[in-house]
Amino acid sequence: IECNDNYISLRDLYEAACYTSPDYNCKLEYILLRAGFFDLSPVNLFEFHICSNHYELLTSVTRRQNCNICKLVFGQNRKSSTGGLRTVSKLIAMGLWSDHHLSTYDKTICATCRLKLEKQYNNDDIRKKCENIFKWLHDPMIVFTPEKTETTYNSSYYASSGLSDKKESFSHWLKEHGFNGRVQKTLSYDNLQYHSKTNLLNQIKHILLYIIEILAPNNIEEVWNDLIDIENEDKKNNYDRDHQIIMEALADAYSNSQHWSTKRQLLSIIAADLSFHSIAQYIPDITLWKFNEARRQAKLNGTVKMTFFKI
């Protein structure tokens, strides 16, 4: 089949809504399976296109009248069966590719061939290959994010190679400190597709966690949680007068309690929802140890959500 001049972006095929099955998660995966790209190395597929002729070839389904596997796999002299026709599964297609480099996914297969090949290929090795194939396609830290310059894709990601001195310096610093992920940016986050937004957010989270690992290697989780707490502190403290009344009442009860078990129980009421810094405004002598113990107590008791009403 020859190519024509009508091209379809592989990125569009990745993001297009489609029926999913246990074999694939997007239309792009389905096309790669149909094309027999079982040994495809991680590559930036969003840079490529497919012509409409090949797209039609790889997405159309012909009438299933006889088995495509009988002669192809088990000998040219064998008559093609017409009994119990189904489609070649991902498991069988992976096995046939591994042994014969044949592209057979979604072709027609008879019951005899299917049962024989399922028995042959239903093993840990083939199942693991099926599970991992194209997994990289959905990994935001590898390669499926497009590498276009801003002049080509306005408001899209673009690659980390000389696009700005600051970005290049930052990327170089991360690389020097052992970070192997990608460093990409966008000038228009609001215009990104859902998948692209998710990729960018995951990338930012990975970078921040890696920086925390460098600066505070023994307290990564605590630092991360405190960053989130401080960032949300204004929202959490933006309550009306009732919030202050309740917090002052809890602080008084806390200071008047004689036993730590009582103090911990009181703290557990608010520790699950408020940050350490927010509580410390009302209970200055609280420590991180007491705060963490109160949070553990809250988990044991079940989280109590505090709601403040205007009267």
Rosetta silent file (secondary structure, phi, psi, omega in degrees, C-alpha in Angstrom):
SEQUENCE: IECNDNYISLRDLYEAACYTSPDYNCKLEYILLRAGFFDLSPVNLFEFHICSNHYELLTSVTRRQNCNICKLVFGQNRKSSTGGLRTVSKLIAMGLWSDHHLSTYDKTICATCRLKLEKQYNNDDIRKKCENIFKWLHDPMIVFTPEKTETTYNSSYYASSGLSDKKESFSHWLKEHGFNGRVQKTLSYDNLQYHSKTNLLNQIKHILLYIIEILAPNNIEEVWNDLIDIENEDKKNNYDRDHQIIMEALADAYSNSQHWSTKRQLLSIIAADLSFHSIAQYIPDITLWKFNEARRQAKLNGTVKMTFFKI
SCORE:     score description
SCORE:     0.000 S_00000001
   1 L     0.000  141.002 -177.992    0.000    0.000    0.000 S_00000001
   2 L  -100.142  150.321  178.101    1.262    3.482   -0.860 S_00000001
   3 L   -74.779  153.195  171.220    1.179    6.566    1.323 S_00000001
   4 L  -116.435 -173.377 -175.410   -0.995    9.534    0.473 S_00000001
   5 L   -94.678    8.262  179.736   -0.728   13.194    1.471 S_00000001
   6 L  -100.468  107.640 -172.514   -3.371   13.048    4.198 S_00000001
   7 E  -109.358  147.253  178.477   -1.560   12.654    7.530 S_00000001
   8 E  -120.140  130.807 -179.910   -2.822   11.962   11.037 S_00000001
   9 E   -71.566  136.019  176.495   -0.792   12.919   14.107 S_00000001
  10 H   -67.004  -26.441  175.510    0.105   10.030   16.429 S_00000001
  11 H   -63.445  -41.690  178.294   -0.493   12.412   19.293 S_00000001
  12 H   -62.691  -35.883  179.162   -4.117   12.768   18.176 S_00000001
  13 H   -70.511  -32.121  177.156   -4.435    8.987   18.117 S_00000001
  14 H   -68.062  -41.157 -174.134   -3.061    8.786   21.648 S_00000001
  15 H   -89.209  -11.419 -177.307   -5.524   11.348   22.977 S_00000001
  16 L   -68.286  140.516  176.147   -8.521   10.264   20.898 S_00000001
  17 L   -69.510  136.923  179.102  -11.372    8.605   22.749 S_00000001
  18 L  -157.372  163.803  174.649  -11.723    4.960   21.846 S_00000001
  19 L   -68.901  130.945  178.492  -12.960    1.634   23.114 S_00000001
  20 L  -108.255  156.108 -179.969  -10.332    0.078   25.335 S_00000001
  21 E  -137.841  174.731  175.738   -9.724   -3.566   26.061 S_00000001
  22 L   -60.234  -16.825 -177.348   -7.330   -5.565   28.256 S_00000001
  23 L   -85.635  -27.526 -176.250   -4.966   -5.504   25.261 S_00000001
  24 E  -153.428  158.017 -176.485   -4.624   -1.732   24.811 S_00000001
  25 L  -112.142   -8.899  179.157   -5.428    1.587   26.484 S_00000001
  26 L  -157.154  167.701 -177.179   -5.644    3.931   23.505 S_00000001
  27 H   -64.673  -32.971  178.607   -6.029    3.915   19.742 S_00000001
  28 H   -63.492  -41.980  176.597   -2.302    4.486   19.258 S_00000001
  29 H   -60.081  -43.386 -179.555   -1.520    1.292   21.177 S_00000001
  30 H   -59.476  -43.953 -179.600   -4.000   -0.615   19.028 S_00000001
  31 H   -65.788  -39.530  178.302   -2.345    0.599   15.825 S_00000001
  32 H   -64.171  -38.026  176.832    1.121   -0.302   17.122 S_00000001
  33 H   -66.289  -44.228  179.527   -0.118   -3.803   17.946 S_00000001
  34 H   -63.389  -35.614 -178.456   -1.706   -4.177   14.519 S_00000001
  35 H   -78.663  -11.114  178.843    1.499   -2.949   12.863 S_00000001
  36 L    79.075   29.569  178.671    3.591   -5.481   14.799 S_00000001
  37 L   -85.954   58.055 -177.016    5.832   -2.980   16.609 S_00000001
  38 L   -76.593  -19.583 -179.508    6.458   -5.388   19.470 S_00000001
  39 L  -110.883   23.140 -179.237   10.154   -4.514   19.707 S_00000001
  40 L   -69.600  124.873  177.511    9.752   -0.745   19.434 S_00000001
  41 L   -77.403  155.793  177.465   12.171    1.080   21.709 S_00000001
  42 L   -53.554  124.079 -177.068   10.967    4.107   23.714 S_00000001
  43 L  -149.970  154.916 -179.370   10.756    6.976   21.261 S_00000001
  44 L   -75.810   86.614 -176.012    8.939   10.296   21.005 S_00000001
  45 H   -69.815  -20.652 -179.168    6.002    9.093   18.892 S_00000001
  46 H   -67.464   -9.690  177.282    4.226   12.436   19.106 S_00000001
  47 H   -83.531   -8.352 -171.233    6.732   13.697   16.547 S_00000001
  48 L  -113.028  164.959  179.611    5.400   11.314   13.888 S_00000001
  49 E  -132.080  164.435  175.011    2.350   10.976   11.649 S_00000001
  50 E  -128.986  137.504  179.391    0.581    8.196    9.790 S_00000001
  51 E   -74.313  158.210 -175.746   -1.016    8.597    6.383 S_00000001
  52 H   -67.269  -26.845  177.488   -4.725    7.895    6.071 S_00000001
  53 H   -65.053  -47.758  179.176   -4.104    4.908    3.770 S_00000001
  54 H   -70.951  -33.235  176.262   -2.021    3.082    6.373 S_00000001
  55 H   -62.079  -44.366  178.738   -4.360    4.218    9.135 S_00000001
  56 H   -63.221  -40.084  179.490   -7.291    2.687    7.278 S_00000001
  57 H   -62.575  -40.167 -174.407   -5.306   -0.507    6.722 S_00000001
  58 H   -87.707   -5.812  179.578   -4.424   -0.837   10.410 S_00000001
  59 H  -116.903  -16.311 -179.597   -7.870   -0.020   11.777 S_00000001
  60 L   -79.384  150.188  178.905  -10.200   -1.734    9.326 S_00000001
  61 L  -121.516  119.119  178.659  -11.468   -5.242   10.030 S_00000001
  62 L   -79.622  163.470  179.006  -12.197   -7.549    7.109 S_00000001
  63 L   -63.722  130.453 -174.977  -14.927  -10.140    7.168 S_00000001
  64 L   -88.769   95.521 -176.833  -13.730  -13.124    9.154 S_00000001
  65 L  -103.797  -29.491  178.889  -14.360  -16.083    6.854 S_00000001
  66 L  -153.844  167.117 -175.650  -11.404  -18.351    7.610 S_00000001
  67 L   -71.795  132.629  175.859   -8.353  -18.662    9.830 S_00000001
  68 L   -87.533   -6.594 -171.842   -5.314  -16.541    8.928 S_00000001
  69 L  -100.018  -28.731 -175.181   -3.013  -18.616   11.127 S_00000001
  70 H   -50.680  -56.771 -178.152   -3.448  -22.180    9.821 S_00000001
  71 H   -79.082  -37.090 -175.441   -1.268  -21.763    6.736 S_00000001
  72 H   -63.311  -39.564 -174.053    0.826  -18.850    8.005 S_00000001
  73 H  -105.256  -40.212 -170.593    2.110  -20.648   11.100 S_00000001
  74 H  -104.090    9.540  173.046    1.420  -24.345   10.714 S_00000001
  75 L   125.739  140.389 -176.982    2.236  -24.930    7.053 S_00000001
  76 L   -69.222  -24.081 -176.453    1.285  -23.828    3.566 S_00000001
  77 L   -85.829   -8.675 -177.785   -0.369  -27.136    2.696 S_00000001
  78 L   -79.320  137.578  178.508   -2.802  -27.034    5.575 S_00000001
  79 L   -75.356  135.856  179.894   -6.361  -26.019    4.756 S_00000001
  80 L   -69.999  130.597 -178.035   -7.549  -22.913    6.571 S_00000001
  81 L   -80.730  156.959  176.554  -10.195  -23.739    9.153 S_00000001
  82 L  -122.089    8.800 -176.031  -13.506  -21.934    9.493 S_00000001
  83 L   -94.560  134.522  175.205  -14.496  -23.294   12.900 S_00000001
  84 L    58.991   45.913 -175.201  -14.679  -21.199   16.084 S_00000001
  85 L   -70.326  133.098  174.574  -13.236  -18.074   14.517 S_00000001
  86 E  -140.612 -174.018  177.254  -11.974  -15.350   16.845 S_00000001
  87 E   -97.772  150.209  177.526   -9.339  -12.619   16.791 S_00000001
  88 L   -67.982  124.486 -177.554   -5.675  -13.196   17.597 S_00000001
  89 L   -78.128  169.330  177.267   -5.100  -12.026   21.159 S_00000001
  90 H   -62.508  -38.376 -179.952   -2.209   -9.942   22.422 S_00000001
  91 H   -61.232  -50.464 -178.602   -0.756  -13.018   24.137 S_00000001
  92 H   -67.499  -41.416  179.633   -0.696  -15.111   20.966 S_00000001
  93 H   -61.478  -40.000  177.886    0.493  -12.196   18.822 S_00000001
  94 H   -64.417  -42.803  178.879    3.379  -11.568   21.220 S_00000001
  95 H   -63.421  -44.962  179.861    4.349  -15.249   21.148 S_00000001
  96 H   -66.450  -34.390  176.206    4.240  -15.465   17.357 S_00000001
  97 H   -67.756  -42.315 -178.611    6.287  -12.288   17.073 S_00000001
  98 H   -62.819  -38.275 -175.828    8.885  -13.603   19.523 S_00000001
  99 H   -90.465  -35.064 -170.776    9.236  -16.912   17.644 S_00000001
 100 H  -127.998   -3.761 -175.911    8.567  -15.988   14.023 S_00000001
 101 L    54.602   45.541  177.847    8.516  -12.163   13.755 S_00000001
 102 L  -106.139  137.185  176.659    4.994  -12.348   12.382 S_00000001
 103 L   -94.194  106.671 -172.272    2.500   -9.510   12.758 S_00000001
 104 L  -129.294    0.175 -174.734   -0.775  -11.250   13.619 S_00000001
 105 L   -59.528  132.967  177.615   -2.599   -9.166   16.230 S_00000001
 106 L    70.871    6.628  171.123   -6.360   -8.947   15.605 S_00000001
 107 L   -74.367  173.114 -177.399   -6.177  -11.296   12.618 S_00000001
 108 E   -87.172  136.111 -179.179   -8.645  -14.175   12.424 S_00000001
 109 E  -136.937  140.268  179.687   -7.793  -17.414   14.207 S_00000001
 110 L   -85.512  169.322 -177.203   -9.686  -20.692   14.452 S_00000001
 111 H   -63.516  -39.439 -178.289  -10.360  -22.601   17.666 S_00000001
 112 H   -62.808  -49.279  179.432   -7.768  -25.302   16.892 S_00000001
 113 H   -65.268  -41.483 -177.468   -4.925  -22.838   16.319 S_00000001
 114 H   -61.504  -48.771 -178.554   -6.002  -20.647   19.222 S_00000001
 115 H   -63.895  -39.436 -179.870   -6.063  -23.452   21.790 S_00000001
 116 H   -65.836  -43.796 -177.894   -2.735  -24.826   20.581 S_00000001
 117 H   -74.715  -33.691  175.322   -1.013  -21.427   20.672 S_00000001
 118 H   -62.549  -41.259  177.698   -2.554  -20.425   24.001 S_00000001
 119 H   -63.756  -36.423 -177.978   -1.147  -23.600   25.523 S_00000001
 120 H   -74.592  -38.429 -170.963    2.253  -22.822   24.009 S_00000001
 121 H  -106.335   -3.876  179.266    2.453  -19.146   24.942 S_00000001
 122 L   -80.037   72.342 -179.997    0.516  -18.885   28.190 S_00000001
 123 L  -133.310  170.410 -175.007    3.651  -18.671   30.321 S_00000001
 124 H   -60.816  -38.474 -176.184    5.231  -16.128   32.650 S_00000001
 125 H   -64.468  -49.427 -178.754    7.686  -14.831   30.054 S_00000001
 126 H   -69.329  -39.822  179.201    5.105  -13.993   27.387 S_00000001
 127 H   -62.047  -38.890  179.314    2.592  -12.684   29.913 S_00000001
 128 H   -66.909  -40.133  177.280    5.227  -10.344   31.346 S_00000001
 129 H   -62.337  -41.189  178.690    6.116   -9.081   27.872 S_00000001
 130 H   -63.640  -38.102 -178.139    2.433   -8.424   27.182 S_00000001
 131 H   -68.894  -35.580 -172.767    2.083   -6.535   30.436 S_00000001
 132 H   -94.715  -16.981 -176.735    5.090   -4.303   29.856 S_00000001
 133 L   -62.240  134.855 -179.903    4.863   -3.616   26.134 S_00000001
 134 L    62.755   12.923  176.396    4.132    0.056   25.412 S_00000001
 135 H   -62.919  -34.994  179.740    4.094    0.777   29.146 S_00000001
 136 H   -63.001  -22.833 -178.697    6.623    3.519   28.454 S_00000001
 137 H   -61.880  -25.134 -177.263    4.067    5.192   26.216 S_00000001
 138 H  -107.762   10.358 -179.748    2.172    6.334   29.322 S_00000001
 139 L   -93.609  109.734 -176.506    5.204    7.253   31.438 S_00000001
 140 L   -66.038  -16.317 -177.958    5.407   11.077   31.654 S_00000001
 141 L   -92.901    3.797 -179.674    9.046   10.909   32.757 S_00000001
 142 L  -108.887  -97.710 -166.962   10.244    9.094   29.636 S_00000001
 143 L  -138.917    3.101 -173.005    9.448   10.031   26.088 S_00000001
 144 L   -87.025   -0.151  174.474    5.864   10.283   25.015 S_00000001
 145 L   -79.653  135.131 -175.908    5.634   14.041   25.625 S_00000001
 146 L   -65.144  147.377  179.386    6.125   15.969   22.356 S_00000001
 147 L  -113.862   69.685  179.427    9.385   17.782   21.739 S_00000001
 148 L  -109.996  146.711  174.472    8.241   20.744   19.655 S_00000001
 149 L   -76.163  164.688 -177.206    9.539   24.289   19.850 S_00000001
 150 L   -62.593  -30.886 -179.666    7.143   27.052   20.738 S_00000001
 151 L   -69.217  -23.691  179.612    7.097   28.282   17.130 S_00000001
 152 L   -89.786  -46.066  179.083    5.762   24.906   16.014 S_00000001
 153 L  -121.860   93.498  176.564    3.346   24.193   18.845 S_00000001
 154 L   -63.812  132.688 -178.691    2.180   27.364   20.519 S_00000001
 155 L    66.354   29.262  176.118    1.314   26.575   24.156 S_00000001
 156 L  -115.612  173.081  172.222    2.798   23.101   23.943 S_00000001
 157 L   -66.348  157.007  166.225    5.722   21.431   25.650 S_00000001
 158 E  -146.328  161.127 -167.438    9.086   21.854   24.090 S_00000001
 159 L   -71.955  163.275 -174.775   12.419   20.136   24.570 S_00000001
 160 L   -95.472   56.834 -178.899   15.129   21.087   27.041 S_00000001
 161 L  -132.622   90.733  174.132   17.866   21.994   24.559 S_00000001
 162 L    70.950   21.445 -179.171   18.883   25.664   24.485 S_00000001
 163 L   -79.139  -28.134  174.162   15.380   27.125   24.679 S_00000001
 164 L  -158.913  146.727 -177.996   16.305   29.418   27.556 S_00000001
 165 H   -62.840  -41.210 -179.093   19.436   29.994   29.585 S_00000001
 166 H   -63.678  -45.171 -178.839   17.615   29.570   32.873 S_00000001
 167 H   -66.059  -40.405  179.403   15.991   26.320   31.823 S_00000001
 168 H   -64.428  -41.760  178.715   19.231   24.990   30.380 S_00000001
 169 H   -64.795  -41.847  179.271   21.106   25.844   33.581 S_00000001
 170 H   -64.547  -43.637  178.417   18.408   24.246   35.702 S_00000001
 171 H   -61.925  -41.313  179.419   18.398   21.107   33.547 S_00000001
 172 H   -64.389  -40.676  178.996   22.184   20.935   33.758 S_00000001
 173 H   -62.822  -44.917  178.911   22.063   21.289   37.545 S_00000001
 174 H   -61.729  -43.763 -179.095   19.532   18.469   37.856 S_00000001
 175 H   -63.446  -40.864  178.970   21.570   16.233   35.568 S_00000001
 176 H   -61.903  -29.190 -179.150   24.750   16.921   37.550 S_00000001
 177 L   -96.220   15.005  170.421   22.929   15.801   40.693 S_00000001
 178 L    92.410    8.461  179.518   21.766   12.537   39.148 S_00000001
 179 L   -80.560  124.822 -175.671   18.246   13.385   37.950 S_00000001
 180 L  -104.159   -1.748 -178.327   17.443   11.310   34.861 S_00000001
 181 L   -76.687  173.672  179.089   13.921   12.561   34.124 S_00000001
 182 L   -85.157  151.234  178.660   12.896   14.976   31.433 S_00000001
 183 L  -125.012  102.117 -177.347   12.700   18.721   32.061 S_00000001
 184 L  -128.479  162.565 -177.902   10.103   20.387   29.877 S_00000001
 185 E  -143.727  168.700  177.021    7.944   23.472   30.162 S_00000001
 186 L  -137.981  148.480  176.948    4.918   25.198   28.678 S_00000001
 187 L   -98.056   -2.254 -179.362    4.003   28.847   28.245 S_00000001
 188 L  -148.468   78.156 -177.817    0.274   28.151   28.257 S_00000001
 189 H   -59.012  -37.832 -176.141   -0.727   25.500   30.779 S_00000001
 190 H   -62.547  -26.692 -176.717   -4.438   26.250   30.346 S_00000001
 191 H   -91.389   -0.860  179.611   -4.353   25.235   26.682 S_00000001
 192 L   -73.149  150.817  173.043   -2.743   21.841   27.247 S_00000001
 193 L   -70.229  164.856 -176.442   -4.717   18.651   26.748 S_00000001
 194 H   -56.490  -47.472 -178.297   -5.637   16.608   29.826 S_00000001
 195 H   -62.066  -40.541 -179.013   -2.836   14.073   29.302 S_00000001
 196 H   -66.412  -38.810  176.076   -0.276   16.834   28.764 S_00000001
 197 H   -62.284  -45.238  178.968   -1.352   18.611   31.947 S_00000001
 198 H   -59.741  -42.421  179.642   -1.058   15.361   33.884 S_00000001
 199 H   -61.540  -45.018 -178.793    2.394   14.781   32.434 S_00000001
 200 H   -64.233  -43.879  179.817    3.583   18.259   33.382 S_00000001
 201 H   -63.476  -42.465  178.031    2.237   17.996   36.933 S_00000001
 202 H   -64.005  -40.109  178.279    3.845   14.585   37.410 S_00000001
 203 H   -62.263  -45.833  179.862    7.130   15.906   36.053 S_00000001
 204 H   -61.360  -42.045  179.310    7.059   18.893   38.439 S_00000001
 205 H   -62.501  -43.371  179.178    6.272   16.611   41.370 S_00000001
 206 H   -61.716  -41.663 -179.406    9.175   14.290   40.479 S_00000001
 207 H   -65.777  -45.102 -179.930   11.560   17.246   40.232 S_00000001
 208 H   -62.632  -44.184  179.155   10.436   18.744   43.555 S_00000001
 209 H   -63.711  -36.033  179.094   10.703   15.415   45.342 S_00000001
 210 H   -67.589  -39.465  177.450   14.173   14.901   43.891 S_00000001
 211 H   -64.705  -41.171  176.971   15.292   18.328   45.118 S_00000001
 212 H   -62.002  -38.846  179.136   13.894   17.540   48.575 S_00000001
 213 H   -61.546  -32.995  178.075   15.812   14.258   48.502 S_00000001
 214 H   -74.902  -43.863 -173.218   19.014   16.250   47.932 S_00000001
 215 H   -84.229  -29.760 -179.320   18.335   18.931   50.543 S_00000001
 216 L  -142.269   67.717 -172.114   16.650   16.816   53.241 S_00000001
 217 L   -62.303  -23.190 -176.933   17.380   13.144   52.461 S_00000001
 218 L   -93.745   -5.973 -175.974   16.253   11.870   55.868 S_00000001
 219 L  -139.960   44.726 -174.913   12.904   13.671   55.990 S_00000001
 220 H   -60.708  -49.188 -175.744   11.573   13.671   52.439 S_00000001
 221 H   -65.899  -41.746 -179.174    7.973   12.847   53.314 S_00000001
 222 H   -63.755  -43.233  179.801    7.804   15.285   56.225 S_00000001
 223 H   -64.490  -42.618  179.178    9.201   18.155   54.144 S_00000001
 224 H   -61.305  -46.280  179.989    6.824   17.396   51.287 S_00000001
 225 H   -63.185  -39.395  178.740    3.815   17.287   53.613 S_00000001
 226 H   -66.964  -36.728  176.503    4.851   20.545   55.279 S_00000001
 227 H   -61.034  -44.073  178.499    5.220   22.216   51.890 S_00000001
 228 H   -64.749  -41.778 -179.514    1.697   21.183   50.990 S_00000001
 229 H   -61.896  -47.059 -178.326    0.444   22.297   54.411 S_00000001
 230 H   -64.738  -38.997 -179.318    2.072   25.734   54.166 S_00000001
 231 H   -63.461  -34.473 -177.746    0.821   26.196   50.602 S_00000001
 232 H   -96.804    3.278 -172.047   -2.736   25.475   51.678 S_00000001
 233 H   -62.365  -40.792 -179.238   -2.504   27.238   55.020 S_00000001
 234 H   -61.831  -38.676  179.099   -4.204   30.429   53.875 S_00000001
 235 H   -68.153  -41.608 -176.911   -7.156   28.449   52.573 S_00000001
 236 H   -70.033  -27.588 -178.322   -7.388   26.358   55.717 S_00000001
 237 L   -94.204    0.019 -176.810   -7.227   29.417   57.958 S_00000001
 238 L   -86.230   55.251  178.165   -9.700   31.443   55.960 S_00000001
 239 L  -102.951  171.312  178.537  -12.606   30.621   58.239 S_00000001
 240 L   -85.926 -168.546 -176.185  -15.027   32.981   59.984 S_00000001
 241 H   -59.343  -31.066 -178.993  -15.180   33.874   63.660 S_00000001
 242 H   -60.650  -35.299  178.100  -16.610   30.444   64.535 S_00000001
 243 H   -61.096  -46.022 -179.844  -13.328   28.818   63.584 S_00000001
 244 H   -63.231  -40.440  179.438  -11.425   31.006   66.029 S_00000001
 245 H   -61.192  -45.729 -178.828  -13.947   30.290   68.803 S_00000001
 246 H   -65.185  -43.673 -178.877  -13.626   26.525   68.311 S_00000001
 247 H   -65.069  -39.911  178.411   -9.826   26.643   68.139 S_00000001
 248 H   -66.276  -37.411  177.916   -9.588   28.767   71.288 S_00000001
 249 H   -65.253  -42.137  177.540  -11.929   26.378   73.106 S_00000001
 250 H   -65.555  -38.942  178.983   -9.805   23.395   72.081 S_00000001
 251 H   -63.962  -40.862  177.496   -6.646   25.240   73.117 S_00000001
 252 H   -64.341  -44.613  179.206   -8.126   25.962   76.560 S_00000001
 253 H   -62.966  -37.443  179.346   -9.209   22.348   76.977 S_00000001
 254 H   -64.276  -47.301 -177.388   -5.749   21.213   75.889 S_00000001
 255 H   -68.632  -27.556 -179.209   -3.924   23.447   78.381 S_00000001
 256 H   -86.543   -8.981 -179.872   -6.251   22.410   81.229 S_00000001
 257 L   -78.060  140.768 -176.817   -5.808   18.678   80.586 S_00000001
 258 L   -93.808  -29.018 -173.840   -3.480   16.863   82.977 S_00000001
 259 L  -108.052  143.246  179.935   -2.812   13.661   81.040 S_00000001
 260 H   -61.768  -35.061 -179.529   -1.132   13.283   77.647 S_00000001
 261 H   -60.709  -37.365  178.147   -3.778   10.785   76.494 S_00000001
 262 H   -70.673  -43.227  178.276   -6.448   13.481   76.884 S_00000001
 263 H   -60.550  -43.223 -179.848   -4.314   16.097   75.137 S_00000001
 264 H   -62.579  -40.426  179.673   -3.629   13.679   72.278 S_00000001
 265 H   -64.087  -39.989  177.814   -7.336   12.932   71.906 S_00000001
 266 H   -65.462  -44.355  179.022   -8.125   16.649   71.698 S_00000001
 267 H   -63.368  -33.847 -177.027   -5.383   17.251   69.152 S_00000001
 268 H   -63.752  -21.339  179.430   -6.571   14.317   67.056 S_00000001
 269 H   -65.111  -34.125 -174.788   -9.819   16.178   66.378 S_00000001
 270 H  -114.854  -15.981 -173.510   -7.993   18.804   64.324 S_00000001
 271 H   -64.773  -29.013 -178.285   -4.590   17.264   63.484 S_00000001
 272 L   -74.016  -22.271 -174.331   -5.922   15.366   60.474 S_00000001
 273 L  -110.586  -22.630 -177.017   -7.294   18.522   58.831 S_00000001
 274 L  -114.023  154.343  179.398   -4.997   21.352   59.936 S_00000001
 275 L   -78.946  164.496  176.734   -1.276   21.854   59.534 S_00000001
 276 H   -57.456  -42.500 -176.985    1.233   21.926   62.371 S_00000001
 277 H   -67.129  -35.595  178.902    1.743   25.666   61.836 S_00000001
 278 H   -66.150  -43.434 -179.081   -1.998   26.388   62.008 S_00000001
 279 H   -69.286  -35.987 -178.015   -2.405   24.545   65.308 S_00000001
 280 H   -63.404  -21.391  176.850    0.747   26.125   66.753 S_00000001
 281 L   -65.904  -27.962 -179.041   -0.913   29.545   66.479 S_00000001
 282 L  -105.696  -27.076  179.218   -3.360   28.452   69.189 S_00000001
 283 L  -125.646   83.486 -172.582   -1.238   25.857   71.033 S_00000001
 284 L   -61.100  -28.760 -175.433    2.320   27.281   71.045 S_00000001
 285 L   -87.051    7.665  177.886    3.854   24.433   73.059 S_00000001
 286 L   -68.853  142.365  177.769    2.850   21.748   70.551 S_00000001
 287 L  -114.044  164.963  178.047    5.772   19.801   69.103 S_00000001
 288 H   -61.467  -35.653  178.809    6.098   17.870   65.862 S_00000001
 289 H   -62.912  -46.030  179.053    6.157   14.640   67.861 S_00000001
 290 H   -63.691  -40.311  179.915    2.863   15.515   69.560 S_00000001
 291 H   -62.585  -45.775  179.951    1.383   16.586   66.245 S_00000001
 292 H   -66.982  -37.125  176.628    2.354   13.320   64.527 S_00000001
 293 H   -64.354  -38.864  178.456    1.068   11.269   67.457 S_00000001
 294 H   -65.985  -36.810  177.398   -2.252   13.106   67.250 S_00000001
 295 H   -66.494  -38.652  176.103   -2.463   12.355   63.531 S_00000001
 296 H   -63.307  -41.349  178.172   -1.874    8.677   64.215 S_00000001
 297 H   -62.693  -38.733  179.267   -4.623    8.792   66.811 S_00000001
 298 H   -62.902  -38.244  178.023   -6.919   10.448   64.267 S_00000001
 299 H   -65.940  -37.729  178.353   -6.316    7.596   61.835 S_00000001
 300 H   -67.439  -37.762 -177.473   -7.194    5.071   64.532 S_00000001
 301 H   -80.086  -22.812 -169.971  -10.358    6.948   65.437 S_00000001
 302 L    96.918  136.142 -174.503  -11.389    7.725   61.891 S_00000001
 303 L   -65.528  131.768  175.915  -11.051   11.177   60.407 S_00000001
 304 L  -104.089  116.533  179.483  -13.369   13.803   61.880 S_00000001
 305 L   -86.300  123.479 -179.770  -14.162   16.544   59.382 S_00000001
 306 L   -89.203  126.356  178.275  -14.629   19.940   61.046 S_00000001
 307 L  -120.137  132.673 -177.335  -17.324   22.114   59.508 S_00000001
 308 L  -110.707  128.492 -177.571  -17.856   25.728   60.563 S_00000001
 309 L  -113.180  145.533  171.513  -21.253   27.339   60.242 S_00000001
 310 L   -85.739  135.934 -178.714  -22.257   30.964   60.405 S_00000001
 311 L  -103.706    0.000    0.000  -24.994   31.632   62.941 S_00000001
